[in-house]
Amino acid sequence: MPLLIKNGEIVTADSRYKGDIFVEEETITRIGDNLETSPGTEVIDAAGKYVFPGFIDPHVHIYLPFMATYAKDTQQTASIAALIGGTTTWIEMCCPSRLDDALAGYELWKSKAEGNSACDYTFHMSVTKFEDKTEGQLREIVADGISSFKIFLAYKNFFGVDDAEMYRTMTLARKLGVIVTAHCENAELVAQLQQALLAQGKTGPEWHEPSRPEAVEAEGTNRFATFLETTGAAGYVVHLSCEPALRMAERAKQRGTKLWIESVIPHFILDKTYAERQGGEGLEGMKHVMSPPLRDKRNQKVLWDALATGLIDTVGTDHCPFDTSQKLLGKGAFTQIPNGIPGVEERVNLLYTYGVKRGNLDIHRFVDAASTKPAKLFGLFPRKGTIAVGSDADLVVYDPDRKAVISSKTQHVNNDYNGFEGMEIDGRPSVVTVRGKVQVRNGAFVGDSRRGRFLRRTPCH
């Protein structure tokens, strides 16, 4: 059925104007004023509302075996929550461990998503080891439509790679035009600090951040950047959380390194005092354990300022939901707390509220960081990330006057707590479409839970 969204204020990364959008067969076919419609057209009046391009979350974990358990969401629950929050496409981390076969892992992650997602999706392929058959497998995965790798400079003996493996991954990526994303810490330093703290009887969640201090993240960021410079590969720091790491990345950018920066919504909104909460025998703190950890509050202004200027390129979530019973696996030692805070439903509303509405974030930079720049970096633009004739009709009609309070009682993720509980939001998606089909209306999912499509991409670096 054709779709007309009329009278909205259309906002992209570089333009803002009143107009109508006409959609046929999944794509935008006309943009203008007072567009005429054909019989049978569904009409949505967006007067008084923004119309944004569908938002893209460049960093989520949906299926994830990790720390003796599994992330709690399914493709269906997470994708519905994402759409209610305005995210129409995500990039999931495909994360087989060092013990697993990379190609078999990739096929497993694909099988979990196929036919089970309400939003469009693709993957970053994690390289958690580099052995004789790895290059051939990665070439096969790239040929199937994957244009980004992921490496971990953390999680020793599980996900983490050594320097030789990092070098080989980047050398191959450079040949293929693939961008390498990286979790930047220092696996050995973290392991040593963890053991030292536990030996002193420091076992609670409040010791998670001291075991992975800002200096460790800065060192990992600098090392990643050095390898990028040496190999000529393109790189992307995921979930950068603090000023020392930011300065390392900034210096590398100034030297001409092909490097981009992502921060995630928890690091803009929450600080390390959340992980220090003692309620429920430490459970309140455990709910806010993620890596890199929530940091000292002084870092938040630094991150917001860097986002406003474009030094930080994108904002994701690192969505990784574990419920309270899973978090309690770490009640005897913070090293056993499953790392992760859910956020795929809240990201857009929090970024709009505390960035655009209550902060100093330009609305175009908001759209760029949460939609357009991820599309450009990861081979999805202009199919995704903009509102233009020929682009997929992924559209978010956004009500800037809708106020609410975040609560686990009203969330849609498959999780029994919300890391942003009680926070106010000043806006909400009113209508969300995926390739022209209305999936969300007035905060409720009304669409097809199998609508999502695997997005094959071509390397662009």
C-alpha positions, 0 to 999 in steps of 0.5 A: 500500500502506498504511504503519504506522510504529510505536513511534517518538519523533515530533518536530516543531517544537513537539511530541515524543511516542511514537506510531504513524503510519498512512499511506494514499494518500500522506497521514497518516490517523491518529496514535495509540498501538497503531494497528490495521492493515488487511491488506497494510499495510507495518509499520516498527518505529521503536523507539529512533528519532526520526520527523521530518517530511521535511526541506526544503532551501530552496536548491539548484542542480541544473541550472545553467549557470555560469562556463563550465560546468554544475553536475555533478548531474542531477535523479536523482543529486541527488534520490537523494542528498538522500533518503539524507540525509533531504531529501524536498523541495527548492526549486531556484533557476531561474537564467536569465542576463541574456542569457536569456528568463525564461519560456523559462528557467522552462520549461527548468528545469521540463523538466529536473526533470519525471519525473527527480526522486526527491524533491518539488520546486519553484522560486524564480524568479530575476529577472536583469533587468527589461525591458518584458515581465518583469512579464507573464512573472513573473505567468504564472510565479506563476500556474503555482504559483511564489510566490518570486522570487530576485535577485542583488546579485552576479555583475555582467552575468550574474545581477546586477540593478541597484537599479532592477530590484530596486525593480521586482521588489519592487514587483511581488512586493508586489502579488502576495504573493510573497516575494523571496529575495536573494543579498546582496553588492555586484556593483560592489565585488566586481568592483573588488576582484577586479581589484585583487587580480589586478593584484597577482598574487594569483590563488589561491583564498585570495584569493576571500574577500578579494575579497568581504569581510564588509563587502561582504555587510553592505552588500548585506544592508542595501541589500536590507533598505532596499528591502524597507522602502521597497516593503513587500515580504517578503524572505529573505536567502539564505546569510548567512555572517557577523556584520556581515551578520547585524547588518544583518538583525537591525536591519531585523527590529527595525524591523519589516521583513518579513525572514527569514534563511537560512544554509547548512551550509558556513558553520556547519561550515567556515571560510576556512582550507579555501579557503586549503589549498595541496594539489594546486597549490591544488586543495584550496582551490578545492574550498571556493570558494563565494559568499559565501565561507567566513569567519573561524571566529569567525563560526561561534559567532555563526551557531549562537547566532542559529540557536538563538534563531531569529534565523536562520530556516532552514538550507539548503545552496546545493548546487552541485556542480562536480568537481575538473576543473571547479574547475581552470578557475580554476587561473590566476585565482580569479575563474574557479573555479566557485563551489559546495560540494555538501551536499544529502546531508550537511546534515541529518546535520551539523546534527543532529550538530554542532547537536543532539548535540554543540552547543546546538541544541534538537531542535525548533529543528532540525526548525523550521529544516530543515523547518517554517519553510521550509514556512511561508515558501514556501507548503508548510505544512501539506502539508509540514514537519510530522507531522499528519493530512492532511499528506503522508506525508514522514517520516524515521525517524532513527537517532541512534546510527548513527555514520559518517565522511563520505567521497566514496567513499560519497557519492551526489552526482555529484561526485568530492570531498566538502567535508566529507571526514573529518567524523564524524556521529552519526546517519543516516536509517534510513527515508525516505518520500515521500508514503508510499512508502519511498524509502530504507532503511538508507542505500540508495535502494530507491524510485522515481527518478521519484517526485518531484512539482512542488509548485505554491504560492500566494503567502502574503506 
